[in-house]
Structure formats: structure tokens, C-alpha cells
């Protein structure tokens, strides 16, 4: 990991609340702006006119817009797919995108319970209305708030701001209330909070940029949920700036790339097999399918918060162990095992 130049995203959010719309209005591609904010595109690689235009939008100088970036850190959760394919960024903005009823709140509940043991403090900001599945999360947070005033008060009472996990319903982004809350946080120098954005309505799935610039995106796969493979986290569509700028160690980064490439091809082969039949699939693709099927099964995981319903003991797996296991699967070392033998287990035995 190393220091690098990056945009002052907090300043941009404060000065230009609806950054996506504003970027379009001055001829900038929202995807480019989003990638600059997350670090997927470095400031050094960006066109000068893009940076100047952003500075004009924010009504600030280039020195104010460009800052020396600090070291990003990963929050390890023990959830295999999340840690490898969409690692949570400490102090960053992390988004969870899912259709309703695919298990996102169970994942958030498991994450919350695991991080409680590490000293994290979870605060939930959501409207005072029922949502299917939200109760799966509500029982595990320290505080539940329905207004930005209450949320600000809760944050104020926590001494270690870096330990805060702020769960925010997307409705507060759409209304602009989250930007107001962030402005109040910045006024008080509460800049170390880790934000987790979610959408209980499921409508965010259909949006190109549902949460604005993100440091990490956890995308849920309805196909996995339909086939009963949980957590139904999409390993190909999920991502994190920690992986994009290789902040994580080299074994994590390289294993992630190899696994993502194989799983992308595996999903394509699955579609072909269901369409034209297994007998018409080339032998080389069948080998990829065999490995992909076992990797997909391994990435399923029993959760502690679901033990009452599954009757299966929860398992937490350290990220380095997960990486080691994935490397073995990618080499074909588990091809002799039936996928069922890898389903809803912890680490490889």
C-alpha cells in the first residue's frame, strides 16, 4: 500500500450534492467521475480538463480538490465472498445492491454480529416503516434511528468514531438528507465513519449509479438465490477500490482476478449447457465448468445468525484461509469432490 493523490470526495459531496446530474450537465461522464471518486481511475490518469471542470463545479481550487490520499484499510468480516470479492473499506462508503428477498439483510446481520466482536458500533438509519427482511438486521444493531437528528445524536455519543458502522437506507440519499448529515459530521470532524448503504425496496438494482460514488459494491445475484446458494453475493459484479488499486496484498489481488475470470466464464458455460446440452460443450469448457461449480459451492457459507432456521452451525473463515482454499480449487485440487461436499462449509478440511 502506498500514499497516492486522490480527489477530495468529501468536499465534492458537500459542494455538489447531486454529483451525477451535475457532471452530466457540464459534459462529464458520470462513470468517469464515479471512478475518479472511488480511485478506479487515478487522478494522474485523468484528463486535466476533467479535474478543472470538477473544481469549477465545487467552486474550489485544484489544491483543495486534490489531496494526498491516506492508506485504505479493509474491514475483515469472515464472510468468504464478501471479503474476497467486495471487501469493506474502513471509513469508506460501501453499497449493497439487491432485489428484495435475496438475503442482503441476513448478510448485513452476519457482518454486524461478526464486527461487534471486534468492537464496532452499528447504527441503523431507516424510515419508520416496515420492509420485508429488515427485521433480520434490526435485532443486531446497537441503535435504530428514523431521522438525521437522531442519527447525529447517536454518532455524537460514540467516543471512537472509527468504530462506527453507519447503515443508511437509500431513501435518505434520494431525498438529500444523507448529504446534510455528512455536512454536519464534517463540521464536527466526524470523518472516520464507515457507511453501508442499502435499498430495502430493491429498486436500486435497476439504477446505473444508485448510491453515487462508492468505495465498495456488494451486488447480489438472484440466480444464486433461486438455486438456494447463500450468501447470494455476485462475485463477478461485486467490486472494491481495495482490489482496483491493489491495496490488498498481492495474493488476494491475483487470486481475486483469477477467480473472477473463471467464474465469469463458468456462468456463461452454465447458460450454454442449459441451452444446447452438456454433450455439445467443448472438453476445455467442461473443465472450467467443473472447477467453477466447486468454487461456487465453496463460496456458500452457513451463518451464525441463521442457525435457528438452517440447523447448521455458522462458520467464519479468515480471508487468508479463503484465498488459500480458492487457490486450491482453481488448481483443480478439489475436482474429485462432489460440489455438495463443499456446500455450506467453512474452510476446506
N, C-alpha and C positions, 0 to 999 in steps of 0.2 A: 504494500500500500504506500502511496505517496501523496503529498500535497499537490493540488492542481488548481488551475484557475477555473472558476465556475460563476454562473450568474447568481446574483443576489436575489434568489427566488422570493424570499420573504418581502423584500422591497417591491418586487413586481406585483405580488399578490395584494399588497397593501395599496399601491398606487393604481393598479389596473385590475380591479376585482374580476371582471369577466374577460380574462385574457384571451380566450379562444376567439370570441366575437371581435374584440379589439384588434387582434392580429389579422384577422380576415379583412377588416375594414381598411387596413393600410397596406394590403397586398402581401402579407406574410402567410406562409402555410402553417396552419395550426399544428400539424405534425412536427414541423421543424422546430417551432417554439417549444412544444412539449418535450421533444428530445433534448433540446438545449437545457431546459429546466431540470430534467432528470439526469443529465450527464451522458446520455447515449451519444450525443454529439458534443464534442469538447468545444469550448469557446475558441480554442486555437484553430479549429477546423471550420468554424462558421465564417460566412461572408461578413466583411466589415459593415456593409450596408444593413445587414440584418441586426447586428448588435446596435448600430447607431439608431435604427428605427425603434428598437425596443427601449433604448434610453430616452428617445423623444416621447414615446408612449407613456413612460413612467415619469417623465419630466425630471430626469436626474442626469448627472454627469456619467461618463463612461467609468470613471474611478469608483463611483457609487454602485454602478450596475455590476461591475466585475470584481469579484473578491477572491482571495486566496482560500481555496477550499480546505476544510479540515478532513480528518480521516473518518470515513464512514465505517460504521460497525454493524455487524449482523446480530440480531437477537435470535439465538437458537431456541427452537420450540420443542424439538424432539419429534415433530411430525415430518416424516420422511419426505413426502412430495413437496411440502411447503419449504422445508429447509434447503432442498437441493435445487428446486426449480423457481421458487419465488421467495427467497429469503427476506425476512422482515428487516427493514432499515431502522436502526436506533435513531430516534429523533427525526425520522423522516415521515413522509406521507405515503401510506400503504393502502391500496384499494382492493376490495373483494367484490368481484362481479359474478353474479349467479342468477339464474332463474329461480323462482320460488320453489321450495320443497326439494332442493338437491343437496341439502346438508351443509350449507355455509354456516349456519348458526351453531351447529354441532362442532364444526372445525374451530370457530371462534371461541366456543366454550372450552374446548380441549386446550387450545392455545392459552386462554386466560388462566385455567387451572394450573397448567404447567408453569407459567410465568409468575403466578402468585408465590410459588415455592421459591422463586428466585428474588422475591422482594418487590415485584412490580405491583402497581396500584391501578386497577381498572375502573374507568368512569364511562358510563354509557349515556350518550345524549341522543334522545329519540322522542318524537311526538307522543303525547299521551293518548295513544290509540292502539288497539290490538293488531298484531301482524302474525300470520301463521309462522310458527317456528321460532319467533323472537324469544319466547319464554325459555327456550333451550339455552340462551345466553344470559338472560336476566338474573338467573339464580347464582351466577358465578362472578358477577362484577361487585365491586365494593360500593358503588353508588350509581343510582339511576336518576338522570335529570331530564326535564322536559323543556327547559328554557336556557338560553345562553347565560342569563344571570345566575341561575343555579349552577351551571357548569363552571362558570368563572369562580364562584364561591367555593366549589369543591376543590378545584385546582389550587386555589389560594391556600387551602388548609393542609395541602400535602407538602411537607418540607422538602423532600427530594423530588424535584420536578422531573429529573431524568428517569425516574421510576414510573412515571405516569403513562398509561396506555389509554388514549382518548378515542373511544368508539363513537363515530358520528354518523347518523342517518343522512342519506343523500339529500333529503328534503331541505336540510339546513344549508347545503351547497346551492341548490336551485334558488332558494329564497335570498341568498346572500348573507344569511345570518352567520355562517361559519367565518366569512371574511371579517365581519365585525368582531367576532370573538377572537380571531387571531390578532387583530389590531390591538385589542385590549391586552392580550397576552404579551405582545411585543412591547407595549407601553410599560408593562411591569417586568420586562426582560424574562418572560417565561418562554424561552426559545428551545428548550430541550425535550419538549413533549413528543411522544411517538403517537402519531394519528393513524387510526384504522377506519377507513371509510367503507360503508356497506349500503346496500339498497334493498330493503325488505320487500319492495314491490316487484322486483325482478325486471323492471323496465330498463335498467342500466345496460343490460345485455345488448339492447338494440341501438345504443348510442356509440358513436365513434370515439368520443372523449368524455365519458360520463362524469368523471371526477376532476377533470383538469389535469395538470402535470402531476405525475406520481413517481415515487422512488421505487415502488414495488407494486406489481399487479398479480393478484391471485385470481385466476379465471377458472370457473367451474364448468365441467363437461357433463351435459345432460345425457350423453351416450353412456358414460361410465355409471351415472346414477341409475339409468334404465336397466343396466346389466347388473346392478347391485354391487358395484365396486366402489367402496368408500375408503378414504375421502375422495370425492369425485372432482379432484383438482386436475385441470387440464395441464399436462406437463409441457405441451408444445406452445400453447398460447400464454401461459404464465411467464413472468419475467421479473427481473430486478436490476436496478442500476449497479448493484454489487457484482452482478455477473457481467453486465455490459462493459464496465470499466475494470473488470478483473481485480476488484478489491479483495475478494475471497482468495484463498490460496490456490496455487496452480492445479493441484489435484482435483479440487472442487470444480474449478472453471473448466478444465479439459473433460472431466467426466460428465459434467452437465451438457457440454456441447455434443459429445458422442451419444449420450443417452437421448437427447432431444432429437438429433438427426435420425437415430434408429427408430424412435417412437413415431416420428412423423411418417416415415416410410411404412412402418408396421400398420398404422391406421389406414394408409392408402391400400395396402395389400388386403386388409380385412374387408374393405369395401369391395375390392375386386373378387375376393373369394365368395362373398355373399351374392355377387352379381353373375360371375361366369363359372364358378365352381373351383374347387381346390385342384382338380386334375389339370386345369389349364394354366396354373401358376408355375412359372419357371422355378427350377430347383433352388437357385440362389435366393429368390424371394421367399421361398418356403423356409429357408434357413433364417432369414431375417424375421419372418413371422414367428418362428419357434422361439427365438430369443425375446422378441417383443412381447409375446404372450406371457412369458415368465417374468419379465421386468414389470409389466403392468400388474400382474398378480402380486409381486413382491411389494409394490408401492401401495397396495391396500394396507390398512392398519387398524387394529382394534383400539378403541378409545376408552379411557377410564370413565369419561362422562356418559358413555353409552352402555356400560357393563350391565346395568339393570335390565336393559332391553335385549342385548345380544347374548348375555350369559357367557361372554368371552372376556378374559382378563385384559385390561388395557396394557399397551406396550409403548414405551418411549425409547427411541433409538437416537443415539448421538450422531450428529451429522457426519463425522469422520467414519463411523462404522457403516452408515448408509452408503457413503461413497465407496468404501471398500467392497461392500456387498454388490453394488451396482457394477463395479469393475469386473467382478467375478461373473456376473450374469452376462455382461456384454461379451466376455471371452468365450461364452458357451459352456462354462463350468457347471451350469445348472440344467443343461438340456436333458439330462437323464431324469430329472424330477418332473412330476406332473404339476401343471400350474396350480392345481388345488392344494398341493403341498406347500405352496408359497403364499397362498391367500390368507389374509388376516393373521399374519405372524409378525413378530418384531424383526430382529436381525436374523441373518442366516445362521443356522446352527452348525 
